[in-house]
Amino acid sequence: MDGVGRRRAAAAAGLVLATAGAVAALSPALAPARAPQRAGAPPLRLDAQLPRWLAPGARVNVSGWSAAGARVQLRSRGAVLASTRAGRLGRFELHVRAPARRGRYQLALAAGDRRAQLPPLVVRPVVLAAGGDVNLGAGVGEAIAAGGPDVPWTAVAPVLRAADLALVNLECAVSYRGTPVLGKQYVFRGAPRALAGLARAGIDIVSVANNHSLDYGTDAFLDTLAHARRAGLRPVGGGAELSAARRPVIVLRGGLRIAVLAYSDVRPLGFDAAEGKPGAARADTAWIAEDVARARRRADTVVAYFHWGTELATTPDARQRSFAEAALGAGASVVLGAHPHVLQPLERRGRRLVAWSLGNFVFDALSPGTTASGILLVGLGADGVRSAELLPARIEGFRPRPDPVHAARVLRRLAA
C-alpha cells in the first residue's frame, strides 16, 4: 500500500509487522495454535513477539505455551506487567498494559522456575502532528502543475514523516468536475495528482469539514473523498450522507486506538451533510457530544478537528468555546481548530489540549499575520496528552518553512 512505505521507512515497516503479529496472536482463529511438544521439558514461548514499542498505558494481548496449569508472568525490572494461568494443555493469553513511564524495558517471560528472555520494549508517546489549512488550488495549484505534487511540502515533510500520525484541513475540492458554487467570493479546486504530495509528505488524515470542500458541488466533493482514499489518505468530517460525515476515522498507533472526528461551523448554504445528501458534518453541540462519547467507547483517545471562529481573529470566540467544551466534556483529549487563517493560542488542561487555530499551512498567504504557521506536535498516551509544542514555521509564498534550529531539535528527539 502507498501509505506504508512513506512512514519512517524500514523502522515503520518493522513496527507494522510486529504489531500485526501481536494482533494475530489475539485469537486462535487468527493464528491457529500449534500443539505443544510432549517430549522433554514443557515449552515456554509466545506465538508472536510483542510490538517493538507501545505508548504509555497502551494495551496489547499476546498468547503462547507453557507447562499445563503454570502461573505465567511477563516481568520487567522486577515488576509484573501481566499475569495469567495456563490451561490444561498449556495454552495461555496475557493481557499486557505498557508501563506509564517512557523508557526501554527489558522483558522476561516466567513460569515457575523457567524463564525466557524477550526483546526489549520501548515505551514512548504516540506523536501526533497537526497542521492547519491546506489549499491545493489557486497559486498552489499552479506551482504543483509546474513543479509536481511535492513542491509545497519539501520543508515540512521530514517532520511530518517522523511523526506517527499526521493530519491537516483540506480546504478545497479535488476534482476535474463541477462548476463553482454561485455567490461565493472565493472558490478553490485542486488537481487529483496534488494529493500524492500530501501522502508522500507523511499526511495520514484530511478533514473535509470546512467551507470550501463543496466549492464545486457535490460531484466534485465525492470525487475529493474518492481521490483522497486512492492517494492513501483518510478523509474525515464529510461523506455521501450524514452518518458517514459524522463517522470517526480510527487508527492504531503504538497500541493506542485513536479516533478522529471533524466538524465545520462555517457553513455556506448547501454544504451540510444530511440524510441521503453528501456534505460536511455540521458543528452541533449535541452531535459533537454524542459522536465523541461513542468514539471514546471504541478508542483510547479522541481527536476533534473544527473549522470555526472568525477570520484574522487571534483569540477564540464564544462559539469556539462552546464546541470545544462539548468535545472535551464527552471525552476528547485533543481539540484542533482552523479557519481564522492566523494562529490562536494553545490551551493545556491537564491531559487535554485545545489548539484554537492552527492558521494556514500550505496556502497562498497574503494578508498580514497569515504567514505565521507551524506544526503542532502532541505526545499521546492512554491517559491523554503527555506533551505539546508548536514547531513554528513561516509561509513563503505558499510553502511552510519551519524554523531550522527548532526543526533539527525536533527531528533528533523523534529519531531517538
C-alpha positions in Angstrom: 0.0 0.0 0.0 1.2 3.5 -0.7 0.7 4.8 2.8 3.0 2.2 4.4 6.3 2.9 2.7 6.3 6.6 3.5 6.3 6.4 7.3 9.8 6.0 8.8 10.9 3.6 6.1 12.3 0.4 7.4 11.6 1.2 11.1 7.9 1.7 10.5 7.7 -1.4 8.3 9.2 -3.4 11.2 6.7 -1.9 13.6 3.7 -2.7 11.4 4.9 -6.3 11.0 5.5 -6.6 14.8 2.1 -5.1 15.6 0.4 -7.3 13.1 2.0 -10.3 14.7 0.8 -9.3 18.1 -2.7 -8.7 16.8 -2.7 -12.1 15.0 -1.9 -13.7 18.3 -5.0 -12.5 20.0 -7.2 -15.4 18.8 -6.7 -19.0 17.7 -9.0 -18.2 14.8 -6.5 -15.6 13.6 -3.4 -17.6 14.4 -4.0 -21.3 14.6 -2.4 -22.8 17.8 0.4 -25.2 17.5 0.2 -28.2 19.8 2.9 -28.2 22.5 5.6 -30.8 22.2 5.0 -33.8 24.5 8.6 -35.0 24.8 11.1 -33.2 27.0 10.6 -30.0 29.1 7.4 -28.2 28.6 7.7 -25.2 26.2 7.7 -21.6 27.3 7.1 -19.3 24.4 5.0 -16.7 22.8 3.2 -17.3 19.5 4.4 -13.9 18.2 6.7 -11.2 19.5 5.2 -8.2 21.4 5.3 -4.9 19.4 8.7 -3.2 19.5 7.1 -0.1 21.0 4.0 0.9 22.8 2.5 4.2 24.1 2.4 4.7 27.8 -0.5 2.7 29.2 -1.4 1.0 25.9 -2.8 -2.5 26.0 -2.0 -5.5 23.8 -2.8 -9.2 24.1 -0.4 -12.0 23.3 -0.7 -15.8 23.6 1.7 -18.7 23.9 2.5 -22.0 25.5 3.8 -23.1 28.9 3.5 -26.1 31.3 -0.1 -27.0 31.9 -1.6 -25.0 34.7 1.5 -22.9 35.3 1.4 -19.3 36.5 2.8 -17.3 33.6 4.1 -13.7 34.1 5.5 -11.0 31.9 8.1 -9.2 34.0 10.3 -6.1 33.7 12.6 -4.6 36.3 11.1 -6.7 39.0 7.6 -5.6 38.2 4.9 -7.8 36.8 3.3 -6.4 33.7 0.9 -9.2 33.1 0.0 -12.5 34.8 -2.3 -15.4 33.9 -2.5 -19.2 34.4 -2.0 -21.6 31.5 -4.8 -24.0 30.6 -4.7 -27.8 30.9 -2.9 -28.1 27.6 -0.5 -25.3 28.5 -2.1 -22.6 26.4 -2.1 -19.0 27.9 -3.1 -15.5 26.9 -1.5 -12.4 28.5 -3.3 -9.1 28.7 -0.3 -6.6 28.7 -0.5 -3.0 29.7 2.5 -0.9 28.9 4.2 0.9 31.8 3.1 4.5 32.4 6.7 5.9 32.2 8.6 6.2 28.9 11.8 4.2 28.6 13.3 1.0 27.4 12.1 -2.1 29.3 13.9 -5.5 29.4 11.2 -8.2 29.3 11.2 -11.7 30.5 8.6 -14.4 30.4 8.5 -16.5 33.6 6.6 -19.7 34.5 7.6 -21.5 37.7 11.4 -21.9 37.6 11.6 -21.4 33.8 12.4 -18.1 32.3 12.6 -16.8 28.7 14.2 -13.5 27.7 12.2 -11.4 25.3 13.3 -8.5 23.1 13.1 -5.1 24.9 10.1 -3.0 24.7 10.3 0.8 24.1 7.6 2.8 25.7 7.1 6.3 24.3 4.1 8.6 23.5 2.5 8.4 20.1 3.5 11.6 18.2 0.5 13.4 16.5 1.5 16.1 14.0 -1.3 18.6 13.0 -1.3 21.4 10.5 -3.9 24.0 9.5 -5.5 25.0 6.2 -4.3 23.3 3.0 -5.5 24.7 -0.3 -4.3 22.9 -3.4 -5.9 25.4 -5.8 -5.1 28.9 -6.8 -1.3 29.7 -6.8 -0.5 26.4 -5.0 -2.2 24.5 -7.9 -0.2 26.4 -10.5 3.1 25.6 -8.7 2.1 22.0 -8.5 1.3 21.9 -12.2 4.7 23.3 -12.9 6.9 21.5 -10.4 5.0 18.5 -9.2 2.9 17.5 -6.1 5.9 17.5 -3.7 6.7 21.2 -4.3 4.7 22.6 -1.3 5.9 20.0 1.2 9.7 19.8 0.9 10.5 21.8 4.1 7.8 20.2 6.4 7.9 16.6 5.1 10.8 15.4 7.3 8.9 16.3 10.5 5.5 15.0 9.3 7.0 11.7 8.2 8.8 11.4 11.6 5.5 11.6 13.4 3.3 8.6 14.0 0.1 10.2 12.8 -0.3 13.5 10.8 -3.5 15.4 9.8 -4.4 18.7 8.2 -7.5 20.5 7.0 -8.0 20.1 3.2 -9.7 23.3 2.3 -10.6 22.8 -1.3 -12.3 20.4 -3.7 -10.1 18.0 -5.5 -11.6 17.1 -8.9 -11.8 17.9 -12.6 -15.5 18.0 -12.4 -18.1 20.5 -11.2 -18.8 24.2 -11.5 -18.2 27.0 -9.0 -20.9 27.5 -6.4 -22.8 30.7 -7.2 -22.4 33.6 -4.9 -19.1 32.6 -3.2 -16.3 35.2 -3.4 -13.6 32.5 -3.2 -13.8 29.0 -4.6 -10.9 26.6 -4.5 -10.2 23.4 -6.5 -7.1 21.4 -6.9 -6.0 18.6 -9.3 -6.2 15.0 -8.0 -2.5 14.4 -8.6 -1.8 17.0 -5.9 -2.9 14.6 -3.2 0.1 12.4 -3.8 2.2 15.2 -2.4 0.3 15.1 0.9 0.7 11.3 1.2 4.4 11.4 0.4 4.9 14.2 2.9 3.5 12.0 5.7 -0.1 13.1 6.0 -2.5 10.3 7.0 -5.9 12.1 7.6 -7.5 15.1 6.0 -10.5 16.9 7.4 -13.0 17.9 4.7 -15.4 19.6 7.2 -14.9 23.2 6.0 -16.4 26.0 3.9 -14.5 25.1 0.7 -14.7 21.3 0.2 -18.0 21.7 -1.7 -17.0 24.8 -3.7 -17.6 22.9 -7.0 -20.7 21.0 -6.0 -21.4 17.5 -4.7 -20.0 15.6 -7.6 -16.6 17.2 -7.1 -16.9 16.7 -3.3 -17.5 13.0 -3.8 -14.5 13.0 -6.1 -12.5 14.6 -3.4 -13.3 11.8 -1.0 -12.5 9.1 -3.6 -9.3 10.7 -4.8 -8.1 11.1 -1.2 -8.6 7.5 -0.4 -7.0 6.5 -3.7 -3.9 8.5 -2.6 -3.7 6.7 0.7 -5.3 9.5 2.8 -8.3 9.0 5.0 -10.9 11.8 4.8 -13.0 12.7 7.9 -15.8 15.1 8.6 -17.6 14.6 5.3 -19.3 11.9 3.4 -22.0 10.7 1.0 -24.6 11.3 3.7 -24.9 12.4 7.3 -23.9 9.3 9.1 -20.8 9.0 7.0 -19.9 12.6 7.7 -20.2 12.0 11.5 -18.3 8.8 11.4 -14.8 8.8 13.0 -11.6 7.6 11.4 -9.9 5.2 13.8 -6.2 4.3 13.6 -3.9 2.1 15.7 -0.5 3.6 16.7 1.7 2.2 19.4 -1.1 0.1 20.8 -3.4 3.1 21.1 -6.7 3.3 19.2 -7.0 6.9 18.1 -10.4 8.2 16.8 -10.5 11.4 14.8 -13.7 13.4 14.1 -14.2 16.7 12.3 -16.9 19.4 12.1 -17.5 22.7 10.4 -19.2 25.8 11.9 -18.5 27.8 8.8 -21.4 26.6 6.6 -22.3 28.0 3.2 -25.8 27.2 2.0 -26.0 23.6 0.8 -22.7 22.4 2.3 -24.1 20.5 5.3 -24.4 16.7 5.0 -28.0 15.4 5.6 -29.8 12.1 5.3 -29.2 11.0 1.7 -27.2 14.2 0.9 -23.4 14.5 0.6 -21.7 17.2 2.6 -19.7 18.2 5.6 -20.5 17.4 9.3 -22.2 20.4 10.9 -20.8 21.6 14.2 -23.7 21.0 16.7 -23.0 20.6 20.4 -25.4 17.7 20.8 -24.0 15.8 17.8 -20.4 16.5 19.0 -21.1 15.2 22.5 -22.9 12.1 21.1 -20.2 11.3 18.5 -17.2 11.8 20.8 -18.8 9.7 23.5 -19.5 6.9 21.0 -16.0 7.1 19.6 -14.5 7.1 23.1 -16.1 3.7 23.7 -14.2 2.4 20.7 -10.9 4.2 21.1 -8.4 5.2 23.8 -8.1 8.8 22.6 -10.4 11.1 20.6 -9.2 14.0 18.5 -11.8 16.5 17.3 -10.9 18.9 14.4 -13.1 22.0 14.0 -13.5 24.6 11.3 -14.6 27.6 13.3 -14.0 31.1 14.5 -13.6 34.5 12.8 -11.1 35.2 10.1 -8.0 37.0 11.3 -9.2 36.9 15.0 -6.3 36.0 17.3 -8.4 34.8 20.2 -11.2 32.2 20.3 -14.9 33.4 20.5 -17.8 32.0 22.5 -18.9 29.6 19.8 -15.5 28.0 19.6 -15.5 27.6 23.3 -18.9 26.0 23.3 -17.9 23.4 20.8 -14.6 22.7 22.5 -16.4 22.2 25.8 -18.9 19.8 24.2 -16.0 17.7 22.8 -13.9 17.8 26.0 -16.8 17.1 28.2 -17.7 13.9 26.2 -14.1 12.6 26.4 -11.9 14.1 23.7 -8.3 14.6 24.6 -7.3 16.9 21.7 -9.3 19.6 20.1 -7.9 21.3 17.0 -9.1 24.3 15.1 -8.7 26.1 11.7 -10.4 28.8 9.6 -9.2 32.1 11.1 -6.0 31.9 8.9 -3.9 33.1 11.8 -2.6 31.3 14.8 -4.6 31.3 18.1 -3.3 30.1 21.5 -2.7 26.6 22.7 -4.6 25.8 25.9 -3.4 22.9 28.0 -5.8 21.4 30.6 -4.1 18.6 32.4 -4.1 15.7 30.0 -6.2 17.6 27.4 -5.3 20.2 24.8 -7.1 22.8 22.7 -5.3 24.4 19.7 -7.8 27.1 18.9 -6.5 27.9 15.5 -3.5 26.3 13.6 -3.6 29.0 11.0 -2.6 28.5 7.4 -0.3 25.7 6.3 0.0 25.1 2.6 -1.8 28.2 1.4 -1.4 31.4 -0.6 -0.9 33.6 2.5 -1.0 37.3 1.6 -2.7 39.1 4.4 -0.8 40.4 7.4 -0.4 37.7 10.1 -1.5 34.9 7.8 2.1 33.8 7.1 2.7 32.7 10.7 2.3 28.9 10.7 3.5 25.8 12.4 3.3 22.1 13.1 1.6 21.1 16.4 3.3 18.1 17.9 1.3 16.3 20.6 2.6 13.3 22.6 -0.3 10.9 23.4 -0.6 8.1 26.0 -3.6 6.1 27.1 -4.2 8.8 29.7 -4.3 11.6 27.1 -1.9 14.4 26.3 1.7 13.8 27.6 3.3 16.8 25.8 2.5 19.5 23.3 4.6 22.1 21.4 4.2 24.2 18.2 7.1 23.9 15.8 6.9 27.5 14.4 7.0 28.0 10.6 6.7 30.9 8.2 4.9 30.6 4.9 7.0 31.8 2.0 4.6 32.3 -0.9 2.6 29.1 -0.1 5.4 26.9 1.4 5.6 26.5 5.2 9.2 26.6 6.3 9.9 25.6 9.9 12.5 27.3 12.0 15.6 25.3 11.1 17.2 25.1 14.5 13.9 24.2 16.2 13.1 21.6 13.5 16.5 20.0 13.9 16.0 19.6 17.6 12.5 18.1 17.0 13.9 15.6 14.4 16.7 14.5 16.7 14.1 13.9 19.5 11.7 12.0 17.3 14.5 9.8 16.0 15.8 8.9 19.5 
